[in-house]
Structure formats: C-alpha cells, structure tokens
Amino acid sequence: MVDLSVLFHAIETVVSWPGIALLALGVFIGIIGGGLPGVGGALTLAIATPFTLQMGDITAIIFLIGIYNGVMYGGSISAILFNVPGSASAAATTLEGYPMARVGRAVDALTISAVSSAIGDFLGGVAVLAILPVLVSIVLLFGTPEYFLVAVLGLSLIMVVSEGSFLKDAMAGGFGVMLATVGIAPMLPTQRYTFGQLGLHNGISFVAALIGIFAVSEMLRLSKQGGTISRGGDVDIGGSVRSGIRTVLSKPLTLIKSSIIGLLIGAVPGSGGSVSTFIAYGEAKRASNNPEKFGNGSEEGIIATESSNNATVSGSLIPTLTFGIPGSTTTAVLIGALMLHGIRPGPALFGAQINLTYSIFVSLVVCSLIIFALGLLVVRWAGYLTTVNTSVIIPIIIVLSVLGAFSLNSNYIDVFVVLALGIVGYFMESYDYSIVAFLLGLILGPIAEENLSRSLSLSNGSLDIFFATPLRLLLIVATVVIIVGPYLGPVLKQQLGSTSNA
C-alpha cells in the first residue's frame, strides 16, 4: 500500500528548489551524453558522480536519475538523424527513425520519439509507485533458468522481424551469436577466439559493434549517394510537432503494451533497454495491421521502442534498489553513486530511507514532463541537420564514431571492430541480411549462454530444471507460439474461412 504522507513529501522534495533545477540539468546533460556515440549512460553517470559529493544525498540521487533518464532519450536523436544510436538501447529506434528522416520527416520522428519517451517514463514511474510491493515479488520469481528462457524468447523474435528470406535472417542472428562467443567463456577459464589479444578477453564491445554496424555502414552508403541525408536536400524538412503528437496519441495500445514490456524486462537484471526495445519492436510488428511498413519508417515502431526504452528505467531500478543487483550497466554505476553517498541498496531503502525511494520514482514521473518540454523544444532545429551536405556529415560522424569507440575502454580492438563491422553492415544491408536479427543474436547470445551454463550446473546437467515451475512453462509456451505462429496462423485463418463459407 502506498504511504501517501511519504509520497507527498517526496513530491515536495523533487519539485522544490534545488531538486527541480538539478533534475532538469541532469536531463539536459543526459540528452547530450546519450546523443554522443560511445558515451552512453554508464560513462555519463561515472563522469558526473564526483560532482555530486557536495550535494545532499537526495538531491544528488535526483540529479543522477535525471542524467539516466536523459541518456535513455538522448540516444534516439542521433539514431534518427544519422543512423547512429547514441546508446545501445537506441539501436532499435534507428530501424524506423532514420528511414523517416531520409524521406524528410525528421521532425515527425523526433517528436514521436520525445512524446513516446515521456509517456513511457510517466507510465513506468507511476506504475512502480503504485505496485512496488507486487513488483518486488515478481522479480523474486526470476532465477537463472527464467533468464535463459527470456533470452531464448527474445531470440525467437527473429521469426517475427524476418522480412525476406528466413534463412538469411537466421544466418544473421547466428553471426551475432558467434561474435558474442569471443572472449573468456562464462563459468570456465577458457579463452575463445582471442588470438592471444588481451583486448579480446572481455569479448567484442557491444557499443563498438553498434557504432560500426549502424554509423560507419550508413556513412559508406551516404558516400555513394551524395547530397543530403534527407533525400533531395530540400530545406523544408517536412512533418510537424503537432502531427507527431497526434500520431503517438492515436496508438494508445502500443504505448501501454510497450511500456509494460519495458518495465518488466527492465526489472530482469542484466537485460536493460537494448533487450526490451527489440522485444517491444517485435511485438509491435507482430500485432500491427501494417507490418509491411516496418523497416521503411513506421511511426508505430518508434512509439514501441521509445516508450519501452524509457519505461525500462523504472524497471531496472527495482532490482537495483531492492537487492543491489544492477538491471543494466548504467544502474551498476548508479549503485556505486548510492554507496558513495552512504546509501546501501536493500531493505533499508524500504524502511528507514523510504523517502529516498519514493523521491527516485517521483523524479522519473517529473522527468517525463522535462523530456517532453526539452524534446519538443529541439526537434525543429535538430531536424535541419538532415539537410546538411553529406560531405560535411560523413567525416564528422566517422571521427566521432572512432573516438567514441576508443573512449569506451581505451582499446584499439574496439576501433577495429567499428571499422570491420561497418564494412560488414554495409554488405549485410546491400544483400538483405537482417540487422535486427544480427543484433538480437549479439545481445541475447551471451545472456542465454551464461544462464544456460548456470542452470545446468545447478541441475547437474538435467534439463528438467526448465520445466519445474509454471512461469518457466509459460515462457516455453510463449516461445513455441512465436516460432510456429507465422506458419500456423495462415493455416488456421484459411480453415476458419472455409468453415464460415460452408
């Protein structure tokens, strides 16, 4: 049951001075950090944390929550304008946002992104405030076998996102899984495909792979085309803030469903926005009346990915605050910031320090309003960037991509990954191999492998562990439905149609 007196005190803390100013500043800094390739939430928070030492505990955490939220939204700006996901969670947004920018609808895409992010943020924050005790119980139901089954469920979405040859998409997904095996194996001190290079011991950097597969490959395509990102180079970039808002509000079911997906997936430690956005994207395409539009600038795709992305923030904070288990790399840095201020995640945050917990989730709700205002403020001038000649854009993006990749770990291997996967991504797009399937394999492969190893270790090699609880059976059934659905669906429709005609 929500303690109203504590809730009202938390609202007063967040909206009064200096809380509201620090929250807005945090969102602004986060948007910048999220929009720069290779920077992302973890690095932005890590840089900002030392500056919070002179702040009070609650105001410091409010400021950092603002940065976290801003990063999650900011990544979509560069993803839409330049096909460069500023953060891993913005990768799915490039699939629909950039094609819209290419046909002169950058303002529409940016508006849809801002409004969807704000609503996802709002719904996620309100939901957690309302049902926090219940969600903690749900998180406790997920163990190692459940994490494995969730990863397999995500991989099965390759069937959903497949647009052409399923064999090509399966090969792309398999290639992503193969790259994810580079490095030291989970549960075993075994090096795989490191070729004696110390820089490969931790595997292929996911962010470096993203920068290469999206940014560099797109710059190669633009170098052949010339002109501007918006085809035709017309200064009238098209679209409007009003039409973008109308588009979002016309899809309430997609908004709510995607926000729920983001909230629940975010609450699973280790998942994060990169997983939830692709699952929400796949579900939106499956349920859409116009699935053929996906990949060609579908507004519904952006609504799904961005509402899910920001709702993931609320979800990822549940295991972070209750068990001290980071729901993502960014929340891992946030745990460090909490401990720096003498705040230890755990039962105390729901007892003596409950006001801090409520302040955090109230901050998420207020952040939604700030993101809405800032997002709509910048969309018009940001959209004009798509009319800049590619001869100016290409060298800037390439340099930022390489610097961003190197700044991750000061590892030259990451630079090589960016350039190599940029070339690979160029040919994958040219020969209709699914980038989405590749990313699903790259993201979910390590999660599936690690949790499969742990599960089999717990069960002494028995597969019965995956059938031991109703939740595990439900995840298996959902995976089977997704796999066989594309084949059984048309058959069932045909049989129902013939029955009704008879």
C-alpha positions in Angstrom: 0.0 0.0 0.0 1.4 3.4 -1.0 2.2 5.7 2.0 0.6 8.9 0.9 2.4 11.1 3.5 5.8 9.8 2.3 4.6 10.2 -1.3 3.6 13.9 -0.8 6.9 14.6 1.0 8.8 13.1 -1.9 6.9 15.2 -4.5 7.7 18.3 -2.4 11.4 17.4 -2.4 11.6 16.8 -6.1 9.6 19.8 -7.4 11.0 22.4 -4.9 14.4 24.2 -5.2 17.1 22.9 -5.9 15.6 19.5 -6.7 13.7 20.5 -9.8 16.7 22.5 -11.2 19.1 19.7 -10.6 16.7 17.2 -12.2 16.3 19.5 -15.3 20.1 20.0 -15.5 20.6 16.2 -15.2 18.2 15.5 -18.0 19.9 18.1 -20.3 23.4 16.6 -19.5 22.0 13.1 -20.1 20.5 14.1 -23.5 23.9 15.3 -24.6 25.7 12.2 -23.3 23.1 9.9 -24.8 23.4 11.6 -28.2 27.2 11.1 -28.4 28.1 7.7 -29.9 30.1 5.6 -27.5 29.4 7.7 -24.4 26.1 6.4 -23.1 24.6 6.3 -19.6 27.3 4.5 -17.7 30.1 6.8 -18.8 28.0 10.0 -18.4 27.0 8.9 -14.9 30.5 8.0 -14.0 31.8 11.4 -15.1 29.0 13.2 -13.2 29.1 11.3 -9.9 32.2 13.0 -8.4 30.4 16.4 -8.8 27.6 15.2 -6.5 29.8 14.9 -3.4 29.0 18.4 -2.3 25.2 17.8 -2.7 22.8 16.3 -0.2 22.0 12.6 -0.6 18.5 13.0 -2.0 19.4 15.9 -4.3 22.5 14.1 -5.6 20.4 11.0 -6.5 17.7 13.1 -8.1 20.4 14.8 -10.3 21.8 11.4 -11.3 18.3 10.0 -12.1 17.8 13.0 -14.4 21.0 12.1 -16.2 20.0 8.4 -16.5 16.6 9.4 -18.0 18.1 12.0 -20.3 20.6 9.4 -21.7 17.8 7.0 -22.5 16.0 9.6 -24.6 19.1 11.4 -26.0 20.3 8.3 -27.8 17.3 8.4 -30.1 18.2 11.9 -31.5 21.4 10.8 -33.2 19.8 7.4 -34.1 17.0 9.2 -36.0 19.1 11.9 -37.6 22.3 10.0 -38.6 21.5 6.3 -38.0 24.0 6.4 -35.1 22.5 5.0 -31.9 23.9 7.2 -29.1 23.3 4.3 -26.7 22.7 0.6 -27.0 19.0 1.0 -26.1 18.5 3.4 -29.1 19.6 0.7 -31.7 16.0 -0.4 -32.4 14.9 3.2 -33.0 17.3 3.6 -35.9 15.3 0.9 -37.8 12.3 3.3 -38.2 13.5 6.7 -37.2 16.3 7.0 -39.7 14.2 6.0 -42.7 11.7 8.7 -41.7 14.5 11.3 -41.6 15.6 10.1 -45.0 12.3 11.0 -46.6 12.2 14.4 -44.9 10.1 13.5 -41.9 12.8 14.1 -39.2 10.6 16.4 -37.2 7.8 13.8 -37.1 10.2 11.1 -36.0 11.9 13.3 -33.3 8.5 14.4 -32.0 7.2 10.8 -31.8 10.4 9.8 -30.0 10.1 12.7 -27.4 6.4 12.1 -26.7 6.7 8.3 -26.6 9.8 8.6 -24.3 7.9 11.0 -22.0 4.8 8.8 -21.8 6.8 5.6 -21.3 8.7 7.4 -18.5 5.5 8.6 -16.9 3.7 5.3 -17.1 6.7 3.4 -15.8 7.2 5.8 -12.8 3.5 5.8 -11.9 3.3 2.0 -12.2 6.2 1.4 -9.9 4.9 3.8 -7.3 1.5 2.1 -7.4 2.6 -1.5 -7.3 6.1 -1.5 -5.9 5.5 -4.3 -3.3 3.9 -6.6 -6.0 6.8 -6.0 -8.5 9.4 -6.9 -5.9 7.6 -10.3 -5.5 7.6 -10.8 -9.3 11.3 -10.1 -9.6 12.0 -12.7 -6.9 10.3 -15.3 -9.2 13.0 -14.9 -11.8 16.1 -17.1 -11.3 18.8 -18.3 -13.7 16.5 -20.7 -15.7 14.0 -17.9 -16.2 16.7 -15.6 -17.5 17.8 -18.2 -20.0 14.2 -18.8 -21.2 13.6 -15.0 -21.6 16.8 -14.8 -23.8 15.5 -17.7 -25.9 12.1 -16.0 -26.2 14.0 -12.9 -27.5 15.9 -14.9 -30.0 12.7 -16.5 -31.3 11.6 -13.0 -32.3 13.9 -13.4 -35.3 10.8 -15.2 -36.8 8.7 -12.1 -36.2 11.2 -9.5 -37.5 12.0 -11.6 -40.6 11.1 -9.6 -43.7 12.6 -11.6 -46.5 14.5 -14.9 -46.5 14.2 -16.6 -43.1 17.5 -18.4 -43.9 19.3 -15.1 -44.3 17.8 -13.7 -41.1 18.8 -16.9 -39.2 22.3 -16.7 -40.6 22.5 -13.0 -39.5 21.2 -14.0 -36.0 23.7 -16.8 -35.8 26.5 -14.5 -36.8 25.6 -12.2 -33.9 25.6 -15.2 -31.5 29.0 -16.3 -32.9 30.6 -12.8 -32.3 29.2 -12.9 -28.8 31.2 -16.0 -28.0 34.5 -14.2 -28.4 36.4 -13.8 -25.1 36.6 -15.8 -21.9 33.8 -18.4 -21.6 31.2 -18.0 -18.8 31.7 -20.4 -15.9 35.0 -21.7 -17.4 38.5 -20.1 -17.6 38.7 -20.8 -21.3 39.7 -18.2 -23.9 37.7 -18.4 -27.2 38.8 -16.7 -30.4 41.0 -14.2 -28.7 44.1 -15.0 -30.8 46.4 -14.0 -28.0 45.0 -10.4 -27.9 44.4 -9.1 -24.4 41.9 -6.6 -25.7 39.5 -9.5 -26.7 39.4 -11.2 -23.3 36.3 -9.4 -22.4 34.7 -10.1 -25.8 33.5 -7.8 -28.6 32.3 -4.5 -27.2 28.6 -4.3 -27.9 28.6 -0.5 -28.2 31.5 -0.6 -30.6 29.6 -3.2 -32.7 26.6 -1.0 -32.7 28.6 2.1 -33.8 30.1 0.1 -36.6 27.0 -1.7 -37.8 24.9 1.4 -37.9 27.1 4.5 -38.1 30.0 3.5 -40.3 28.0 1.3 -42.6 25.5 4.2 -43.1 28.3 6.6 -43.8 29.6 4.2 -46.5 26.1 4.2 -48.1 25.8 8.0 -47.9 29.2 8.4 -49.5 27.9 6.7 -52.6 24.7 8.7 -52.7 26.0 12.2 -52.1 23.6 15.1 -51.4 22.0 15.3 -48.0 20.6 12.7 -45.5 17.1 13.9 -46.4 16.7 12.8 -50.0 16.5 15.7 -52.3 18.1 18.1 -49.9 15.0 20.3 -49.7 15.3 22.8 -46.8 11.6 22.1 -46.0 12.3 19.1 -43.7 8.6 18.2 -43.5 6.5 17.0 -40.6 5.3 18.9 -37.6 5.3 18.7 -33.9 1.5 18.7 -33.9 1.2 15.7 -36.3 3.9 13.8 -34.3 1.9 14.2 -31.1 -1.3 13.1 -32.8 0.4 10.0 -34.2 1.6 9.0 -30.7 -1.8 9.6 -29.1 -3.5 7.6 -31.9 -1.7 4.4 -30.7 -2.6 4.1 -27.0 -2.4 0.3 -27.0 1.1 0.2 -28.5 2.2 2.8 -25.9 0.8 0.9 -22.9 1.9 -2.5 -24.1 5.4 -1.4 -24.9 5.7 0.5 -21.6 4.7 -2.7 -19.7 7.3 -4.7 -21.7 10.0 -2.2 -20.9 9.0 -2.2 -17.2 9.0 -5.9 -16.9 12.1 -6.6 -19.0 14.0 -3.8 -17.2 13.3 -5.5 -13.9 15.2 -8.6 -15.0 18.8 -8.0 -14.0 21.2 -7.8 -17.0 18.5 -7.2 -19.6 18.2 -3.4 -20.0 16.9 -1.2 -22.7 18.7 -3.0 -25.6 16.7 -6.1 -24.9 13.3 -4.6 -24.0 13.3 -2.3 -27.1 13.8 -5.1 -29.6 11.1 -7.3 -27.8 8.7 -4.3 -27.9 9.6 -3.7 -31.5 9.0 -7.3 -32.4 5.7 -7.4 -30.6 4.5 -4.1 -32.2 5.3 -5.5 -35.7 3.5 -8.8 -34.9 0.4 -7.0 -33.7 0.4 -4.3 -36.3 -2.2 -4.0 -39.0 0.5 -2.8 -41.4 3.6 -4.9 -40.6 4.9 -4.2 -44.1 5.7 -0.6 -43.1 8.2 -1.7 -40.5 11.7 -1.1 -41.7 10.5 1.7 -44.0 9.7 4.4 -41.5 6.9 3.0 -39.3 5.7 5.5 -36.7 4.4 2.6 -34.6 7.9 1.1 -34.5 9.3 4.3 -32.9 6.4 4.5 -30.4 7.1 0.9 -29.3 10.9 1.3 -29.0 11.0 4.7 -27.3 8.1 4.1 -24.8 9.7 0.7 -23.9 13.1 2.3 -23.6 12.2 4.9 -21.0 9.9 2.6 -19.1 12.9 0.3 -18.7 14.5 2.9 -16.4 11.7 2.3 -13.8 12.0 -1.4 -14.2 15.8 -1.5 -13.9 15.7 0.4 -10.6 13.6 -2.3 -9.0 16.3 -4.9 -8.6 18.9 -2.1 -8.1 17.2 -0.7 -5.1 15.7 -3.9 -3.6 18.6 -6.3 -3.9 21.5 -4.2 -5.1 21.5 -6.1 -8.4 22.0 -3.8 -11.4 19.4 -4.1 -14.1 21.9 -2.6 -16.5 25.5 -1.3 -16.7 24.1 2.2 -16.1 22.4 1.1 -12.8 25.6 -0.6 -11.8 27.3 2.9 -11.9 24.2 4.3 -10.0 24.7 1.7 -7.2 28.3 3.0 -6.9 27.0 6.5 -6.6 24.5 5.5 -4.0 27.2 3.8 -1.9 29.4 6.9 -2.4 26.7 8.8 -0.5 26.4 6.1 2.2 23.2 4.6 0.8 23.3 0.8 0.6 20.6 -0.8 -1.6 18.5 -3.3 0.2 15.7 -3.4 2.9 16.7 0.0 4.4 15.5 1.8 1.3 12.0 0.4 2.0 12.2 1.2 5.7 14.2 4.0 7.3 15.1 5.5 3.9 11.8 5.0 2.2 11.6 8.8 1.4 14.6 8.4 -0.9 13.0 5.5 -2.7 9.8 7.5 -3.3 11.8 10.5 -4.4 13.6 8.4 -7.0 10.4 7.2 -8.6 8.7 10.6 -8.3 11.8 12.0 -10.1 11.0 9.6 -13.0 7.5 11.0 -13.3 8.7 14.6 -13.3 11.5 13.7 -15.8 8.8 12.7 -18.2 7.5 16.3 -18.3 11.0 17.7 -18.6 11.8 15.3 -21.5 8.5 16.3 -23.2 9.4 20.0 -22.9 13.0 19.8 -23.9 12.3 17.2 -26.7 9.7 19.4 -28.4 11.9 22.4 -28.0 14.8 21.0 -30.0 13.0 18.9 -32.7 12.7 21.7 -35.3 16.3 22.9 -35.4 17.6 19.3 -34.9 15.6 18.3 -38.0 17.5 20.7 -40.1 20.7 18.7 -39.6 19.3 16.3 -42.1 19.7 18.9 -44.8 23.4 19.4 -44.3 25.5 18.0 -47.1 26.9 14.5 -46.5 30.4 15.7 -47.4 30.3 17.6 -44.1 28.4 15.0 -42.0 30.4 11.8 -43.0 33.9 12.8 -41.7 32.4 14.2 -38.5 30.4 11.0 -37.8 33.3 8.7 -38.7 35.7 10.7 -36.4 33.2 10.7 -33.5 32.5 7.0 -34.0 36.1 6.1 -33.8 36.8 8.4 -30.8 33.6 7.2 -29.1 34.6 3.5 -29.6 38.2 4.1 -28.3 37.0 6.1 -25.3 35.0 3.1 -24.1 38.0 1.1 -22.9 41.0 2.8 -24.5 41.2 -0.4 -26.5 42.4 -0.3 -30.2 40.5 -3.5 -30.8 37.2 -1.5 -30.4 38.3 0.8 -33.2 39.0 -2.2 -35.4 35.5 -3.7 -34.5 33.9 -0.4 -35.5 35.6 -0.3 -38.9 35.2 -4.0 -39.6 31.5 -4.2 -38.7 30.9 -1.0 -40.6 32.0 -2.8 -43.8 30.1 -6.0 -42.8 27.0 -3.9 -42.1 27.2 -2.2 -45.4 27.2 -5.6 -47.3 24.5 -7.1 -45.0 22.2 -4.2 -45.9 23.2 -4.5 -49.6 22.3 -8.2 -49.7 19.2 -8.0 -47.5 20.6 -9.7 -44.3 18.6 -8.6 -41.3 20.5 -6.1 -39.0 17.8 -6.7 -36.4 18.4 -10.5 -36.3 22.2 -9.8 -36.0 21.6 -7.5 -33.0 19.2 -10.0 -31.3 21.9 -12.6 -31.6 24.6 -10.3 -30.3 22.6 -9.0 -27.4 20.9 -12.2 -26.2 23.5 -14.8 -27.1 25.7 -14.1 -24.0 22.7 -13.9 -21.7 21.4 -17.2 -23.0 24.8 -18.9 -22.8 25.7 -17.7 -19.3 22.3 -18.6 -17.8 22.2 -22.0 -19.6 25.6 -22.9 -18.1 24.5 -21.8 -14.6 21.1 -23.6 -14.9 22.8 -26.9 -16.0 25.3 -26.5 -13.2 22.5 -26.2 -10.7 20.7 -29.2 -12.0 23.8 -31.4 -12.5 23.1 -31.4 -16.3 19.4 -32.2 -16.1 17.0 -30.3 -18.5 14.2 -30.8 -16.1 15.1 -27.6 -14.4 13.5 -25.7 -17.3 10.1 -27.3 -16.7 10.0 -27.1 -12.9 7.7 -24.1 -12.4 4.6 -22.6 -14.1 6.5 -19.4 -15.0 9.1 -21.5 -16.9 6.4 -23.5 -18.7 4.7 -20.2 -19.6 7.9 -18.8 -21.1 8.4 -22.0 -23.1 4.9 -21.9 -24.4 5.3 -18.3 -25.4 8.5 -19.1 -27.3 6.8 -22.0 -29.2 3.9 -19.8 -30.1 6.2 -17.2 -31.6 8.2 -19.8 -33.6 5.2 -21.7 -35.0 2.8 -18.8 -35.2 3.9 -17.5 -38.6 3.3 -21.0 -40.1 0.1 -22.0 -38.2 -1.6 -18.6 -38.3 -2.3 -18.5 -42.1 -3.4 -22.2 -42.0 -5.9 -21.5 -39.1 -7.2 -18.4 -40.8 -7.8 -20.5 -44.0 -9.6 -23.2 -42.1 -11.8 -20.7 -40.2 -12.6 -19.0 -43.5 -13.5 -22.2 -45.2 -15.7 -23.2 -42.2 -17.5 -19.9 -42.2 -18.1 -20.2 -46.0 -19.5 -23.7 -45.6 
